Amino acid sequence: MPALEQNCTADCHDSYISNNSDWVNVETVISTSPDQIAIAPGSLQREWSQNGRRYFQYKLDHAGLNYYSFLSARYEVARTDWNGINIEVYYLKEQPWNVPKMLNSVKKSFEYYTKNFGPYPQKQARIIEFPRLAAFAEAFPGTMPYSESIGFIASIQKPDDIDMVFYVVAHEMAHQWWGHQEVGASMQGATLLVETLAQYSALMTMEKEYGRDTMRKFMQYEMDNYLRSRGAELLKERPLLRVEASQGYIHYRKGSVVMYYLREMIGEEAVNRALRKVLNKYGYQPPPYPTSYALVDALGEETPPQLQYLLQDLFYDITLFSNRAVTATAHKGPDGKYQVTVETEARKFKADEKGNETEVPVDDWIEIGALAAPEKGKRFGKVLHRERVHMTSGKASYSFTTDEKPDKAGIDPLLLLIDRVPDDNMVEVTVQP
C-alpha cells in the first residue's frame, strides 16, 4: 500500500475499499427462479412475478461505498426486530441450529454500538447464508453474507467454548460503523480504522454476553495466532499504525490484543469517546479520508500522561515482553486470608520489521495477581487479586492478600501483554504453614 503519511496527499482522496468513487446510492432490480429469494443491499421496495421469474427491487437507505453483494437461494427466513429495525437471517431449512444465536448477536450488537458509537443508518440488518465454497463473512450496507462453514453448521457445545457464531456476527455488524460509515484512506494503516475497530467492538459485545472468562480464552487464542503468524511473515511485519491490508494477523489478531489491553488500561468509556470522535468527524464525509493517525491521536487525547508510553508501544512499535513468575508462596493468617508473595521477572523487547529484537528497559505499569483453582469443566480459575504496579527491568518481589486460597500467582495474570512465552507468567502457589 502507499506509505502512511501524516499530511494527506492524493492517496487520501481514495478509500482503501474503492478507488473509483466516494459515497454512492445503489438501487437494484434483480430476478431469480420462482422458488428462490434474491437479495441485494438496501430496503426491499417491491416484489413481483413476471414471465416465470421472481423479481425484487432494493434501494439503499443511506448512501454507501461502491461495494455490494447479490445472493439468491431457496431460503427460509427468520425475522425479528430491534427498536423498529428489521433483523433477518436467510438460511437453508436443513441448517437451523445457530439461527437463534445470530439473531441474538445482531440485537446485542445494536444495543452496544448504537449506545456507544452512534445511530444505525439502515432500516434492516440481514445475515445471509452462502455455500461453504469459501469460509468467511463480509459486511455490505445492512447485508452480511455468511458462509455456512463458519456459522450455520458450527457446533458449539461445551460451556466454555468460544461462541464464534456470535463473535463473527458481532464483527460484521460492527462494520456497519467501521467501514460503512468511517473508512480509511488508501494507504498503510487503513485497516486499523476498520478491521481492528470491528474486532474491538465485537470483543466488547462478547464480553457483555459471555463474561470475562470466555474473553480470557478468546484473547489467548488471538495472541497465539498473532505470535504464530508473525513467524511466517515473508516480507516485513508492520507496526499496527502502518499495517498492510493483507496483514490480517496484525489488524485482526494483534489488533484485538492491543485494543483490549488499552481498554483495560485507560477504561472502556475513554476508548469509546475516542472512537466517537473519529466517527463524528469522518463518518460519511467526503475525501480526504482519515489515516490511522486520526485514531491514535484521538486515543492519545483520552490517555493519561503516565500511560502515554502505551501509544508508542502498541501502535508505533512492535513491542514484545518476556515476563515470568519465578516463585509464589502464601501464608494463611488467623483471619482465614492468605498473604501471597510473588517473585517476578520483567523483560521488554522492540522488534524491527525483519524480526530482529533489541531489549529495552522496562518502565511500565503491569499487573500482578492470583487465581483460584478452576472449577470442574472450566479452563480458568476465579480472579482473586489484580493489582497494577510500576515495574522496571529484572526481578522484583510483591505481596498482597487474597480472601481465598490461591492456586496460581504471578505477573500479567490475564495475559494482556504480548508475551512471547505466556505459559510461564503464572506458577503454582506453595502454601506454607
N, C-alpha and C positions, 0 to 999 in steps of 0.2 A: 504494500500500500504506500501511497505518498507519505513521506516523513512527517511526523507531528510537528506543527508549527504553532507558536504562541500567538502570532498575529496572522489572522486569516488571509489567505491568498485565493487564487482561483479555485483551489481544491475545496474550499469551504462553501462554494456555491452549488455543489452537488452533495447529496447524501450518499452514504455508502450502500444504500439499498438500490437506488435508482439514479443513474447519471443523466437521464434524458428528460426528466420532468420534475416538477415540485408537487404540490398537493393537487389532486385531480378528482373530478366527480366521475363515478362509474355507474352506468345503468346497463343491465344485461337482459336480453331475451334469449332463453335457452330452451331447446326442445329435446325430448328424450322418448324412449319407448313408453308405451301407455302404462306399463306396470312398474315404472320407476319414478323416483323423485329426483329432480335436478336441483342443484344448489349453487348459488353464487353469492358473493358478499352483498350485504345490504338487507333492507326490509323487502319482504315479498309484497309486490304491488298487486298482482293478479295471477290467476292460473286458469288455463282453458285447454280444451282438446280440439284438434283440427287435423283432418286428413290422416287419422290413425296415429297421430303424435300427441304427446302431452307437453304443454308449453308453460313456462314460468317466467315472470318478469320481476327482477330485483333492482333495487336502487339504494346506493349508499345514503345513510342518514347524515353523514358528515364527510366532507372531502378527505381523501386519504392518499397514501402513497400509490404510485403506479405499480401495483403489486396485488395480485388477486388470484383466486383459485376457482375451479369449476369441478363439481363432482356429480355423479348420477349412479344410483343403485336401487335395488329393491329394499328400501329401508323401512324399519319400524321407527317410530318417533316417540320419545319420552319427553313430556313437557311439564314445566313448572314456571314460576316467575319469581322475581325479586324486585320489590318496590316498583312494579309496573314494567320491568324489563323482562322480555320473554327469554326463557332458558330452554334450549332444546338439545337433545342428544339423538343423533341419527345412527342406528345400529342394525346389525343383522339379528333377526329374531332368534337365531341359534346361539347367540352370544350376549345374553342379557346381564351376566353376572356382576359386572362392575359399573353398570349404568347408574345405580344409586350413588356410588362414590363420586362419579363425575358430576352429577347434579349438585351434590353437597359441596364439592370443591369449588364449583362456579359460584355458588351462593356465598361461601366463606371468603372467596377472593373478592367478590363485590363488597362485602362488609369491610374488609381491611383496606382495600385500595381506594374506595370512594371516601372513606373516613380520613385516610392519611395522605392521599395524593391528589384527589380531585374527582370531578364527575366523570361518568362514563358517557361517551358521545353517541353510542349506537342505541337502537331500540331492541336489540336481541343479542344473545351470545349462543353460538352453536358449536357443539362438538360433533364431528362427522367421521365415522369410521371409513378407513380405506384399507385395501389388501396389504398383507404382510410381504409384498414385494420389496418394501422398504420399511425401515424401523425408525420412525421419527414422528414428531408432531410439529406443526407450524401454525403461526398465527397470521391471519388476514383480518381485515376490519370486521369484527363481530363474528368471524367464521374461522374455526380452527380444525382443520383436518388432523386426524389422529390415527396412526397405524394400529391395526388390530393386534400386532405382535407385542407392542409395549403397553397396551392398556386393556383392550377388550377381552383378551384371553389370559391376562396375567392372573396368577394365583397368589393371593396374599392370605396366609392362614395363621401364622404364628403371632402371638400378641405383640412381640416387639419387632416384627417385620417392618421395614420401611415401606410405607404406602406410596409406591412410585406412581400409581394411578392418580392419586390425589395431588401429588407433587407436580407431575407433568401438566395436569390441567391448570394448576395454580401458576405455573411458569408461563404457559401460553396465555392465560388470562392477563398476566402482568404485562405482556407485550401490547395489550390494548392501551397501556400508558407509555411504556418504554419501548419505542419502536414505531408505534402507530400514532402517538401524539408528539413525542420528542424523539428525534433520531440524529445520530452523529454524522458529522461531515466525513467526506470520503478521504480519510487519512488514518494513520495509525491511532489506536485508542478508541475508534468509533464504537466497537462492541462493548467497551466498558460502560458506555452510556445506554446500552440496550440489553445485551445478554447478562452482564453482571448485575444490573439493576433488576432484571427479571428474576434472576437467581435469588437475590436478597429478598425481594417481595414474596416469592414463593416460600422461602425459609421462614419468614415471619408468619405467614398464613399456616404453615405446617406446625410451627411451634405452638400457636394458639389452639390448634386442633388436637395435637398429639402429645404435647408436653416436652420438657427438656430432655428426658431420657432418650426418646426417639431421635431428637436432634443431635445428641452426642454420637449416636451410631451413624447418622447420616453425615455429620461433619467429618467423622473419621474416614468414612467412605470417600468423601470429596478430597480430603487431604492425601489419602493413599493414592488416589487416582492422579492427582497433580504430581506428586513426587515420583510415581512410576513413569508417568508420561514424559516428564521433562528429560528423563534419561534417554528417551527415544527421539528427541528433537534433532533434526537433520541440519538445520541452518543456524538460527540464533533464537535463544529464549529471550523474549522481550519482557521488560517490566510491565506491570499491569497498565500503567499510564500509556504505554506505547504498544499495546498488544495488537498483533495482526489479526485480521478477520478469520484467518484459517487456524488460529491457535486456540481451539476450544478448550484444551486442558488448562489454559490460563484464564480466559474470560468466564468459563463456567466453573471449573473446579477450584482454581486458586481464588477466583472472584468470590465464590461462596465463603471460603475460609476468611478472606480479608474482610468482607463486609460484616460477617457475623462477629468476628473479633472486634471490629471497630464499634459495632453496636454495643458489645459488652463494655467497651472502654469509655465511650462518650455518652451512651444511652440511646435508646430507640427513638425517643422524640427528637433528639438532636439530629440524628441521621435523617429522620423523615422531614424535619424542617429544611435541611439542605436539599433533599430531593424535591420538595415542593417548590423551592426557589428556582431550581433548574427547570422544572416543568412549567411553572408560571411564566418564566422568561422565554422559553423556547418552544413550548407546545404549540403545534400547528403554525409556527411562524415561518415566513418566507426566508430564503437564504440571506445572510450566511448561516449555515448550520453550526451547531456548537461542536467544540472539540472536547477531549477528555479533561482539559484544564478547567472547563466550566464546572464539572462535578467536583474535582479535587479542591478547587478554590472554595466552592460552597461548603464542602465538608470542613475545610480549614477554618472557616468563619465560625463553625459550631464546635471546634475542638479547643479545649482549654490550653493555656500556654505550656503547662508541664507535659502535655501529651502531643504537642506539635510534631515531635520526632516521628510519630506514627505515620504521618503522611509521607515522609521520605522513605521510611522502611517499607510501607505497604504498596505505594504507588510508583514512586520514582526508582526504587532499587529492587534488586532480587535479594531478599533477606531470608536467611535460614538460621535456625537455632539447633544447638545440640545440648539440651538441658537433660539432667538426670537426677534422680534421687539416689543418694548414697546409702543412708540408713534412716530408719524410722522406729522410734521407741515410744512407749506410753506407760504411764503410771496411773493406776486407778486410785482416786482420792476417797476420803471418808464420805464425801457427799455423793459418791457414785459417778462422778465425772472423770474424764480422762485427760491428763496433762500429756500432750503429744509433743515430741521434739523430732524435727526432721533435719537431716544434713543434706544439702543440695549442692549441685554444681551447675553454673550457668555459663554457656559459651554462645557466641553470636558470630555469624559469617555473612559477608556480602559476596555474591557471585556475579561474574560478568556474563555476557551473552553466550560465551562458549562453555560456561560451566566452571571456570577457574574460580576458586574460593579464596578469600582473604579473611582471616579472623580479625574482628574489630572489638573494641571494648564494649562490654555490657553496661548500659546505663539506662535501664528500662524498669518500668512498673510491671511486675509479673506476679501471678497468683501462686500461693501455696495453699494446700488444703488436704482434706482427708475424706475418704469414702467408707461407708458401711459395707458389709458383705452383701453381695447381690442376693435378692430373693430368688427362690426356685423358679427357673424358666426365664429369668431376666439376665441381661448381659452386664448391667452396671448396678452398682450399689448406690444407696441414697447419699447425697452430698451432706456430710456432717459439718464441714467447715470450708469456707473460701475466704481468702484474705489477700488483698493486693499489697505487695511490698516493693520498695525500691531496691533493685538488685544491681550489683556490679559483678565483674567477671570473677570466676573462681568459685571456691567452696564457701558456704556460709551455713549457719545453723539458725533455725527458727522454732519457736514454741508457741503453742496455742492449746485451747481447751475444747473438748467435744463432750456433748451430753451422752453419747452412746459409744459403745466400743468400736474403735476404728479398725477397719480391715486393711486398708492401704492408705498411704500418705505420701506426699511428695510435692513436686513443682509442676505448675501448669496442669492442675488435676483434670480440667475439662478439655485439654488439648486444643487450646485456642490459637497457639502459636504454630507456625510452620516449622515443625521439628523433624529432623532427618531420621531420628530413631525414637519415635514416640513411646514405644513399649517400655522404656526404662525411666519414664517420668515418675512412676509410682512404684513403691516397694511395699511389701507386706510389713505391717506394724508388729513389732515384738513387744508384747505386754509384759512388763516386768513387775515383780511383786513389790 
